[in-house]
Amino acid sequence: MNEHRFDIRAVMPVVALGCAWGVVESFAGVSLRGSCARMFTGSLLTGASIFFFAAASGYGLRLIMLSVLPLIAGSLRIYTGFLLDQKIMSGAVANPVFAFWMECAAFMLVFFVARKCLSRGLTAGMTMGAFTAILAAVLFLPVKVFTGIPACVVPGGSTPLAVWGMPVGAVMGAVMMPFGLWAGRCLRNASATTSRRRCWMALACETAVSVLCVVVLTLVYV
């Protein structure tokens, strides 16, 4: 009976990582990605997303649980858009949220196919991160089919910024994948020695931090 009890340690990092990612995307996305002139912002943020997914995986969460991260981050991005009077179906909101889910899909696919390669060391992790970033960029290209809004292109040209920034995204992914896995393992080791009662207290603190994130975003953008 006890072996089937709910373990709060299995979901603790989801709230924290999702909110952290959402705040990063909201601040960087609103100030930078809203303009097509910032040619590498999307690629840099793709690398950032890989860190959060990798941290969740390093912690030991099941792949299906990773889908909660873009849900939280996307909600914060939509909320920020609301504060700025941006329509949900706009290039500044809908397209980034679509990108969140494509980044999640890319990570889950690469991790599912090649996760056994991680035992080969740092090089394997970096390679997986680079491929994840490239795949996320490719999956983002048909964004107009889903949102009705075309992807930003290089000023004066027709090359999508997602393609233009692939090398930058690949480098970021190569760095962030092993770093995120390491951070997730550190978090898992710390929580393994923490009592269930303290885990519930930690979750309560994370929830409070989540509310604080919303308050901060409100104060910044209102």
MORA-V251336 format. One record per helix or strand of 3 or more residues. SS is the DSSP state (H for helix, E for strand). FROM is the first residue (numbers start at 1). TO is the last residue. If there is no record, write none. Layout:
ss=SS from=FROM to=TO
ss=SS from=FROM to=TO
//
This chain:
ss=H from=2 to=4
ss=H from=8 to=10
ss=H from=12 to=33
ss=H from=41 to=59
ss=H from=63 to=83
ss=H from=94 to=120
ss=H from=122 to=140
ss=H from=143 to=147
ss=H from=161 to=164
ss=H from=166 to=192
ss=H from=196 to=221
//
